Amino acid sequence: MCDAFGRLGIDVTLFHPVRHQPGKLGVREVYDYYRLDQTFAVVKVPNIDVVPIERFLPPTA
């Protein structure tokens, strides 16, 4: 949707959390991953990624 609105000339900013991504996925930008032109801005939002510590947490029901 960001790309579609951006192509219409609307000023669009996509905010997404910073996460550790394994392998090749970790080095790709949103535009490259989805094969998009840069018709909108992307802002990475810092966050605490709990997925890496999931293995140390007790199992859920």
N, C-alpha and C positions, 0 to 999 in steps of 0.2 A: 504494500500500500504506500509505503514511503516513496518508492520509485515512481509510482503512478501519480501521486500528488506533486512530486517534484517536477515531473515532466509537464504538468499543467502550469508550472511557474509558481507554485505555492512554496513558501519557505518552510521546509520540514527538517526537524532534527530527531534522530533516533537515539535514544538513551538505552544503553545495555550494561549489565554488570560485567566486571572483569572477572574471568574465570580461567583457571588453568585448564588447558585443553591438550590432551596427549597427541603426540605424533605430528603429522602434517597439518592437522586441523588447527593447532595452536598458533601457527605462523600466518594464517590467512586472515585477510580483512573481510568484512561483510560484503563489500562490493565484489571481491574475487570469488568468495564462496558461492554467492548467488548469481554471479556473472552479470552484474549491474553496472551501469554508468554512474558516475558520482553526481546524481541529481539531488542529493540530500546530504545533510551533515550527520556525522556519527560521533557521539560522545560516550566514552567509556566511564562508567560510574564505579568508583571503588566500593568493594564490599568484602565481607568475611565469607570465604568459600568453605563451607563445612563438609563438602563431599569428600575431600581427601582424608578427613578424620573419621569418616563414617565407619570404617573398619574397627575403630577402637571403641565404638559405642555399643551398648548392649542391644541385642536383637529386639525387634518390636513384635507385638502379638500377631 
